[in-house]
Amino acid sequence: MPGGLRTDLYELNMAVSYLRRGMKGPSTFSLYVRKLPKHRGFLVAAGLQDCLDFLEEFSFDDDDLRYLGSIGFDDRAQADLAGIRFDGEVWAVPEGTIVHADEPILEVTAPIAVAQLVETALLNRITLHTTLASKAARYVLAAEGRDLVDFSFRRTHGMDAAMAAARSSAIVGFAATSDVAAARAYGLQVAGTMAHSFIEAFPSEELAFRSFAEDHPTRTTFLVDTYDTLNGVRTAIAVARELGITDRVGIRLDSGDLDNLARAARAILDDEGLKDARIFASGGLDEIEVAELVHGGAPVDAFGIGTQMGVSADAPYLDTVYKLVQYDGRPSMKLSTAKASPPGPKQIWRSGGEEGDVLGLRDDDPPAYGWEPLLEPVMRDGRRLHPDPPLRRLQHRFQDELVRLPTKARRLSHPEHVLVGHSPSLAALIVRTQADALVRAGLGEPRGSD
């Protein structure tokens, strides 16, 4: 699909006016999150791959143009839009990078009409993927090394969101997903057990377990809480012994007091010689509940994570914005006190220490030796500069970033935000641009005037 209509009407209105007025100068827009949600000490950037896919295909086909004609865009507007392609440049932080408020996740430089038209779709993709990756990262912190499996497909807000949840959770370290299509598309491990309906459909729990184990002898995890959980554990043990699979069996707990049930189940399994049998827990768990189970010593080896992660239940949106920071060589910014946008193409500098990050201009020198630039060129002339990195590289990126993140920012509740300072050159540009903006608004005198 060309994607030209995947935008808001006001973007089209502005683009047509830009084109009609001959405003074809290069513009730079910065996409960032203005304010972190409650209980978020950081975000994890994700969604870049989808953005680049969209930009490479962006155009208007004949059907798109006919539709625009039907809603009031005249022949001249249609003709101007017919040749539109994204032929610009994108700088972005790699997926898996930890970012903070006001730090650009990506910046787009292109003729202003084109850069404006792609705003909505870029915000949509970055917001969704970054929201989900950031939520999933909290589960990774809570689980402290225990395996996590994405079970969110059935509760996400649509098919695209399910794919995004599977990929975003994999970037931050989830071991597998239940989503078969996502596993195939992204090269993920796929995992799944059985539902209560499977057990209820058979004359007995024992027959259900035996049938499933016979049909899936290499990946047998018994769902033991359909009728009586501990009796289900004993039935699972009996079937595993009967079929000779005690060395590759596990159980899943999906309801009840997971802490006490896991302890009781572990005791039964160990007493019966199944010390290697894994206990898998699920059932609408949020990251705080996972952390409580882990810190309390519950013998749970892995968690299935669904609804709470798949919709980022406690923080389902981000205050993501896409702001013009330069047009035709002139720095630009909004002056609103609560929504001011720093001007100019940017660079983020990070040392990994407690001093926080520095937001500067793109051509700034590093603040000091050892500071790492985070934004890098990923697209030029509308084409990717490099193939998409393998998922493993994104996972390593996140792991490295998480290790360097201050402990106070990793807290699940009441985290402290990392300080993001401005470089001297950016601070000076803000002052100059504010003064120029006041003049443009008729509220100030030109610089250098008496």
ZAVEX-64844 format. One record per residue (C-alpha): x, y, z; residue in one letter. Coordinates in nm, 3 decimals. Layout:
N
px | py | pz | r
X | Y | Z | A
...
//
This chain:
450
px | py | pz | r
0.000 | 0.000 | 0.000 | M
0.151 | 0.336 | -0.102 | P
0.067 | 0.499 | 0.232 | G
-0.009 | 0.852 | 0.117 | G
-0.348 | 0.851 | 0.285 | L
-0.209 | 0.720 | 0.612 | R
-0.210 | 1.071 | 0.750 | T
-0.440 | 1.325 | 0.911 | D
-0.638 | 1.567 | 0.696 | L
-0.461 | 1.869 | 0.836 | Y
-0.127 | 1.732 | 0.713 | E
-0.269 | 1.723 | 0.360 | L
-0.413 | 2.072 | 0.398 | N
-0.074 | 2.209 | 0.504 | M
0.118 | 2.015 | 0.239 | A
-0.101 | 2.144 | -0.042 | V
-0.053 | 2.502 | 0.076 | S
0.324 | 2.456 | 0.106 | Y
0.340 | 2.325 | -0.249 | L
0.109 | 2.591 | -0.388 | R
0.315 | 2.866 | -0.226 | R
0.643 | 2.727 | -0.357 | G
0.767 | 2.639 | -0.008 | M
1.004 | 2.355 | -0.097 | K
1.291 | 2.431 | 0.136 | G
1.437 | 2.154 | 0.354 | P
1.284 | 2.116 | 0.697 | S
1.387 | 1.916 | 1.000 | T
1.131 | 1.770 | 1.237 | F
1.220 | 1.610 | 1.570 | S
1.014 | 1.324 | 1.714 | L
1.041 | 1.279 | 2.089 | Y
0.841 | 1.215 | 2.405 | V
0.772 | 1.533 | 2.596 | R
0.701 | 1.379 | 2.938 | K
0.742 | 1.026 | 3.073 | L
0.436 | 0.844 | 3.210 | P
0.398 | 0.790 | 3.582 | K
0.633 | 0.523 | 3.722 | H
0.850 | 0.529 | 3.409 | R
1.214 | 0.612 | 3.468 | G
1.304 | 0.552 | 3.106 | F
1.168 | 0.450 | 2.767 | L
1.297 | 0.197 | 2.515 | V
1.304 | 0.322 | 2.157 | A
1.134 | 0.086 | 1.912 | A
0.944 | 0.099 | 1.584 | G
1.219 | 0.237 | 1.360 | L
1.208 | -0.057 | 1.118 | Q
0.836 | -0.003 | 1.057 | D
0.898 | 0.369 | 1.003 | C
1.164 | 0.307 | 0.740 | L
0.940 | 0.054 | 0.565 | D
0.666 | 0.316 | 0.551 | F
0.893 | 0.592 | 0.423 | L
1.036 | 0.379 | 0.143 | E
0.686 | 0.303 | 0.013 | E
0.530 | 0.643 | 0.072 | F
0.339 | 0.780 | -0.230 | S
-0.011 | 0.850 | -0.365 | F
-0.161 | 0.617 | -0.625 | D
-0.442 | 0.699 | -0.866 | D
-0.711 | 0.569 | -0.630 | D
-0.572 | 0.787 | -0.351 | D
-0.584 | 1.095 | -0.572 | L
-0.937 | 1.024 | -0.690 | R
-1.047 | 0.995 | -0.329 | Y
-0.880 | 1.325 | -0.244 | L
-1.068 | 1.482 | -0.532 | G
-1.393 | 1.353 | -0.386 | S
-1.328 | 1.531 | -0.056 | I
-1.244 | 1.868 | -0.204 | G
-0.883 | 1.867 | -0.323 | F
-0.875 | 2.029 | -0.667 | D
-0.691 | 1.910 | -0.978 | D
-0.388 | 2.123 | -0.901 | R
-0.357 | 1.978 | -0.552 | A
-0.389 | 1.626 | -0.690 | Q
-0.122 | 1.697 | -0.951 | A
0.114 | 1.835 | -0.687 | D
0.066 | 1.530 | -0.465 | L
0.094 | 1.279 | -0.750 | A
0.470 | 1.301 | -0.765 | G
0.532 | 1.303 | -0.391 | I
0.786 | 1.054 | -0.259 | R
0.988 | 1.054 | 0.060 | F
1.334 | 1.151 | -0.062 | D
1.468 | 1.283 | 0.264 | G
1.707 | 1.192 | 0.542 | E
1.643 | 1.026 | 0.878 | V
1.862 | 1.021 | 1.186 | W
1.751 | 0.791 | 1.468 | A
1.862 | 0.613 | 1.781 | V
1.894 | 0.237 | 1.725 | P
1.601 | 0.030 | 1.844 | E
1.665 | -0.097 | 2.195 | G
1.822 | 0.233 | 2.301 | T
1.702 | 0.378 | 2.631 | I
1.576 | 0.735 | 2.592 | V
1.441 | 1.000 | 2.825 | H
1.200 | 1.291 | 2.801 | A
1.282 | 1.547 | 2.528 | D
1.543 | 1.324 | 2.363 | E
1.479 | 1.272 | 1.989 | P
1.399 | 0.915 | 1.893 | I
1.426 | 1.017 | 1.530 | L
1.466 | 1.331 | 1.321 | E
1.343 | 1.376 | 0.965 | V
1.490 | 1.619 | 0.712 | T
1.298 | 1.658 | 0.386 | A
1.108 | 1.918 | 0.181 | P
0.856 | 2.058 | 0.424 | I
0.544 | 1.923 | 0.250 | A
0.684 | 1.571 | 0.251 | V
0.813 | 1.588 | 0.608 | A
0.473 | 1.714 | 0.720 | Q
0.279 | 1.439 | 0.541 | L
0.468 | 1.155 | 0.711 | V
0.422 | 1.294 | 1.063 | E
0.111 | 1.100 | 1.160 | T
0.238 | 0.760 | 1.053 | A
0.577 | 0.806 | 1.219 | L
0.415 | 0.913 | 1.545 | L
0.178 | 0.617 | 1.526 | N
0.454 | 0.362 | 1.481 | R
0.705 | 0.501 | 1.727 | I
0.440 | 0.558 | 1.994 | T
0.301 | 0.204 | 1.972 | L
0.632 | 0.017 | 1.963 | H
0.805 | 0.235 | 2.221 | T
0.509 | 0.214 | 2.459 | T
0.512 | -0.166 | 2.439 | L
0.890 | -0.207 | 2.456 | A
0.904 | 0.020 | 2.760 | S
0.631 | -0.176 | 2.937 | K
0.793 | -0.509 | 2.851 | A
1.126 | -0.382 | 2.986 | A
0.964 | -0.341 | 3.326 | R
0.877 | -0.711 | 3.326 | Y
1.239 | -0.792 | 3.242 | V
1.348 | -0.592 | 3.546 | L
1.087 | -0.763 | 3.762 | A
1.167 | -1.118 | 3.649 | A
1.539 | -1.092 | 3.733 | E
1.651 | -1.342 | 3.472 | G
1.352 | -1.574 | 3.466 | R
1.209 | -1.649 | 3.123 | D
0.921 | -1.436 | 2.995 | L
0.684 | -1.533 | 2.715 | V
0.457 | -1.292 | 2.529 | D
0.098 | -1.417 | 2.564 | F
-0.066 | -1.087 | 2.467 | S
-0.194 | -1.156 | 2.114 | F
-0.560 | -1.211 | 2.202 | R
-0.585 | -0.897 | 2.416 | R
-0.394 | -0.642 | 2.208 | T
-0.571 | -0.363 | 2.023 | H
-0.562 | -0.526 | 1.680 | G
-0.336 | -0.741 | 1.467 | M
-0.070 | -0.474 | 1.410 | D
-0.047 | -0.419 | 1.784 | A
-0.002 | -0.792 | 1.842 | A
0.291 | -0.802 | 1.601 | M
0.436 | -0.493 | 1.765 | A
0.402 | -0.647 | 2.111 | A
0.581 | -0.964 | 2.007 | A
0.870 | -0.781 | 1.843 | R
0.902 | -0.507 | 2.104 | S
0.903 | -0.755 | 2.392 | S
1.166 | -0.963 | 2.212 | A
1.392 | -0.657 | 2.178 | I
1.401 | -0.619 | 2.557 | V
1.462 | -0.987 | 2.625 | G
1.139 | -1.189 | 2.625 | F
1.233 | -1.547 | 2.545 | A
0.940 | -1.633 | 2.317 | A
0.594 | -1.542 | 2.192 | T
0.272 | -1.735 | 2.149 | S
0.204 | -1.542 | 1.825 | D
0.293 | -1.782 | 1.545 | V
0.281 | -1.519 | 1.269 | A
0.510 | -1.286 | 1.465 | A
0.750 | -1.571 | 1.540 | A
0.775 | -1.646 | 1.170 | R
0.804 | -1.281 | 1.063 | A
1.071 | -1.184 | 1.314 | Y
1.254 | -1.512 | 1.373 | G
1.135 | -1.547 | 1.733 | L
1.100 | -1.855 | 1.948 | Q
0.738 | -1.967 | 1.967 | V
0.587 | -2.115 | 2.281 | A
0.249 | -2.235 | 2.400 | G
0.081 | -2.491 | 2.621 | T
-0.291 | -2.576 | 2.628 | M
-0.617 | -2.413 | 2.732 | A
-0.868 | -2.517 | 2.997 | H
-1.111 | -2.595 | 2.714 | S
-0.882 | -2.876 | 2.596 | F
-0.901 | -3.045 | 2.935 | I
-1.274 | -2.985 | 2.972 | E
-1.339 | -3.143 | 2.631 | A
-1.205 | -3.483 | 2.745 | F
-1.382 | -3.728 | 2.978 | P
-1.108 | -3.679 | 3.238 | S
-0.810 | -3.460 | 3.314 | E
-0.586 | -3.766 | 3.298 | E
-0.700 | -3.855 | 2.948 | L
-0.655 | -3.496 | 2.834 | A
-0.300 | -3.487 | 2.971 | F
-0.213 | -3.825 | 2.820 | R
-0.351 | -3.731 | 2.478 | S
-0.165 | -3.403 | 2.470 | F
0.163 | -3.560 | 2.582 | A
0.134 | -3.837 | 2.324 | E
0.073 | -3.583 | 2.048 | D
0.340 | -3.334 | 2.167 | H
0.603 | -3.543 | 2.345 | P
0.888 | -3.292 | 2.306 | T
0.706 | -2.986 | 2.443 | R
0.470 | -3.097 | 2.716 | T
0.359 | -2.840 | 2.971 | T
0.045 | -2.940 | 3.159 | F
-0.211 | -2.677 | 3.260 | L
-0.294 | -2.811 | 3.606 | V
-0.553 | -2.570 | 3.750 | D
-0.871 | -2.658 | 3.559 | T
-1.031 | -2.847 | 3.850 | Y
-0.799 | -2.882 | 4.149 | D
-0.447 | -2.752 | 4.107 | T
-0.251 | -2.985 | 4.332 | L
-0.446 | -3.288 | 4.216 | N
-0.367 | -3.172 | 3.863 | G
0.003 | -3.170 | 3.950 | V
-0.020 | -3.530 | 4.070 | R
-0.208 | -3.633 | 3.757 | T
0.057 | -3.468 | 3.541 | A
0.330 | -3.659 | 3.725 | I
0.149 | -3.989 | 3.678 | A
0.104 | -3.932 | 3.304 | V
0.465 | -3.821 | 3.263 | A
0.586 | -4.138 | 3.433 | R
0.356 | -4.356 | 3.229 | E
0.489 | -4.207 | 2.904 | L
0.853 | -4.181 | 3.013 | G
0.879 | -3.804 | 2.973 | I
0.958 | -3.699 | 3.329 | T
1.282 | -3.540 | 3.204 | D
1.105 | -3.294 | 2.975 | R
0.781 | -3.197 | 3.142 | V
0.653 | -2.881 | 3.304 | G
0.338 | -2.746 | 3.463 | I
0.153 | -2.419 | 3.423 | R
-0.036 | -2.232 | 3.695 | L
-0.290 | -1.983 | 3.560 | D
-0.506 | -1.891 | 3.859 | S
-0.530 | -1.878 | 4.236 | G
-0.262 | -1.789 | 4.488 | D
0.036 | -1.838 | 4.259 | L
0.291 | -1.803 | 4.539 | D
0.148 | -2.076 | 4.763 | N
0.047 | -2.298 | 4.473 | L
0.394 | -2.278 | 4.319 | A
0.553 | -2.374 | 4.651 | R
0.315 | -2.665 | 4.702 | A
0.356 | -2.783 | 4.343 | A
0.734 | -2.760 | 4.368 | R
0.730 | -2.972 | 4.684 | A
0.517 | -3.239 | 4.516 | I
0.735 | -3.243 | 4.203 | L
1.054 | -3.267 | 4.407 | D
0.917 | -3.540 | 4.634 | D
0.826 | -3.740 | 4.324 | E
1.173 | -3.700 | 4.174 | G
1.084 | -3.438 | 3.911 | L
1.331 | -3.180 | 4.034 | K
1.395 | -3.051 | 3.681 | D
1.029 | -2.996 | 3.598 | A
0.968 | -2.627 | 3.531 | R
0.684 | -2.426 | 3.682 | I
0.528 | -2.171 | 3.451 | F
0.296 | -1.899 | 3.588 | A
0.046 | -1.680 | 3.405 | S
-0.289 | -1.516 | 3.465 | G
-0.305 | -1.141 | 3.403 | G
0.016 | -1.063 | 3.589 | L
0.151 | -0.710 | 3.597 | D
0.518 | -0.638 | 3.658 | E
0.466 | -0.553 | 4.025 | I
0.307 | -0.894 | 4.086 | E
0.593 | -1.064 | 3.904 | V
0.844 | -0.874 | 4.118 | A
0.660 | -0.972 | 4.435 | E
0.666 | -1.340 | 4.339 | L
1.036 | -1.324 | 4.253 | V
1.138 | -1.130 | 4.564 | H
0.926 | -1.357 | 4.781 | G
1.112 | -1.662 | 4.656 | G
0.822 | -1.828 | 4.474 | A
0.966 | -2.123 | 4.278 | P
0.843 | -2.001 | 3.939 | V
1.080 | -2.062 | 3.649 | D
0.900 | -1.865 | 3.379 | A
0.607 | -1.628 | 3.333 | F
0.348 | -1.590 | 3.060 | G
0.274 | -1.220 | 3.017 | I
-0.043 | -1.111 | 2.840 | G
-0.295 | -0.832 | 2.876 | T
-0.108 | -0.598 | 3.108 | Q
0.192 | -0.586 | 2.875 | M
0.005 | -0.607 | 2.544 | G
-0.193 | -0.289 | 2.611 | V
0.058 | -0.128 | 2.850 | S
-0.231 | -0.111 | 3.093 | A
-0.088 | 0.139 | 3.342 | D
0.051 | 0.374 | 3.075 | A
-0.128 | 0.308 | 2.745 | P
-0.001 | 0.617 | 2.564 | Y
0.300 | 0.846 | 2.536 | L
0.313 | 1.223 | 2.499 | D
0.492 | 1.183 | 2.166 | T
0.540 | 1.491 | 1.949 | V
0.686 | 1.578 | 1.608 | Y
0.810 | 1.935 | 1.604 | K
0.957 | 2.158 | 1.335 | L
1.306 | 2.255 | 1.453 | V
1.446 | 2.405 | 1.133 | Q
1.308 | 2.531 | 0.801 | Y
1.520 | 2.638 | 0.505 | D
1.822 | 2.694 | 0.729 | G
1.629 | 2.893 | 0.991 | R
1.603 | 2.739 | 1.341 | P
1.244 | 2.711 | 1.462 | S
1.074 | 2.650 | 1.794 | M
0.740 | 2.677 | 1.967 | K
0.746 | 2.922 | 2.257 | L
0.467 | 2.785 | 2.478 | S
0.599 | 2.753 | 2.833 | T
0.466 | 2.401 | 2.879 | A
0.539 | 2.283 | 2.526 | K
0.855 | 2.461 | 2.414 | A
1.051 | 2.268 | 2.151 | S
1.431 | 2.314 | 2.132 | P
1.544 | 2.428 | 1.784 | P
1.787 | 2.276 | 1.537 | G
1.889 | 1.923 | 1.434 | P
2.011 | 1.742 | 1.745 | K
2.252 | 1.491 | 1.886 | Q
2.220 | 1.307 | 2.218 | I
2.541 | 1.243 | 2.410 | W
2.567 | 0.974 | 2.677 | R
2.853 | 0.878 | 2.906 | S
2.685 | 0.601 | 3.101 | G
2.762 | 0.772 | 3.429 | G
2.548 | 0.939 | 3.690 | E
2.580 | 1.281 | 3.525 | E
2.299 | 1.209 | 3.281 | G
2.276 | 1.288 | 2.911 | D
2.353 | 1.600 | 2.711 | V
2.125 | 1.717 | 2.431 | L
2.320 | 1.921 | 2.178 | G
2.325 | 2.028 | 1.817 | L
2.407 | 1.768 | 1.556 | R
2.750 | 1.911 | 1.473 | D
2.856 | 1.962 | 1.836 | D
3.175 | 1.804 | 1.963 | D
3.138 | 1.551 | 2.247 | P
3.103 | 1.710 | 2.592 | P
3.414 | 1.519 | 2.701 | A
3.620 | 1.214 | 2.613 | Y
3.421 | 0.890 | 2.614 | G
3.076 | 1.036 | 2.550 | W
2.879 | 0.837 | 2.292 | E
2.651 | 0.992 | 2.027 | P
2.316 | 0.811 | 2.011 | L
2.152 | 0.949 | 1.695 | L
2.290 | 0.810 | 1.370 | E
2.196 | 0.842 | 1.001 | P
1.971 | 0.556 | 0.891 | V
1.817 | 0.688 | 0.566 | M
1.934 | 0.919 | 0.289 | R
1.753 | 1.016 | -0.031 | D
1.461 | 0.807 | 0.089 | G
1.656 | 0.480 | 0.103 | R
1.795 | 0.283 | 0.396 | R
2.166 | 0.321 | 0.449 | L
2.200 | -0.028 | 0.597 | H
2.002 | -0.353 | 0.610 | P
1.783 | -0.394 | 0.916 | D
2.001 | -0.515 | 1.205 | P
1.938 | -0.865 | 1.337 | P
1.717 | -0.886 | 1.643 | L
2.007 | -1.020 | 1.847 | R
2.194 | -0.692 | 1.799 | R
1.895 | -0.493 | 1.923 | L
1.867 | -0.721 | 2.226 | Q
2.235 | -0.672 | 2.308 | H
2.190 | -0.298 | 2.265 | R
1.912 | -0.292 | 2.521 | F
2.102 | -0.513 | 2.765 | Q
2.407 | -0.287 | 2.746 | D
2.190 | 0.022 | 2.790 | E
2.009 | -0.124 | 3.091 | L
2.332 | -0.210 | 3.270 | V
2.449 | 0.151 | 3.236 | R
2.120 | 0.301 | 3.349 | L
2.135 | 0.441 | 3.704 | P
1.965 | 0.215 | 3.958 | T
1.729 | 0.492 | 4.064 | K
1.587 | 0.512 | 3.711 | A
1.526 | 0.135 | 3.700 | R
1.291 | 0.131 | 3.997 | R
0.943 | 0.000 | 3.912 | L
0.778 | 0.249 | 4.146 | S
0.873 | 0.614 | 4.196 | H
1.185 | 0.611 | 3.977 | P
1.408 | 0.916 | 3.951 | E
1.447 | 1.058 | 3.603 | H
1.787 | 1.088 | 3.440 | V
1.898 | 1.448 | 3.395 | L
1.910 | 1.568 | 3.034 | V
2.111 | 1.888 | 3.005 | G
2.168 | 2.120 | 2.708 | H
2.503 | 2.180 | 2.543 | S
2.625 | 2.542 | 2.543 | P
2.561 | 2.570 | 2.168 | S
2.203 | 2.446 | 2.201 | L
2.138 | 2.673 | 2.499 | A
2.265 | 2.971 | 2.299 | A
2.056 | 2.875 | 1.995 | L
1.744 | 2.852 | 2.212 | I
1.798 | 3.209 | 2.332 | V
1.852 | 3.341 | 1.977 | R
1.559 | 3.149 | 1.835 | T
1.326 | 3.263 | 2.112 | Q
1.417 | 3.624 | 2.037 | A
1.368 | 3.575 | 1.663 | D
1.034 | 3.401 | 1.720 | A
0.910 | 3.694 | 1.927 | L
1.002 | 3.928 | 1.643 | V
0.818 | 3.707 | 1.394 | R
0.515 | 3.720 | 1.625 | A
0.536 | 4.099 | 1.643 | G
0.620 | 4.084 | 2.012 | L
0.986 | 4.185 | 2.010 | G
1.256 | 4.389 | 1.841 | E
1.503 | 4.246 | 1.589 | P
1.839 | 4.153 | 1.738 | R
2.089 | 4.436 | 1.704 | G
1.824 | 4.709 | 1.688 | S
1.834 | 5.011 | 1.918 | D
//
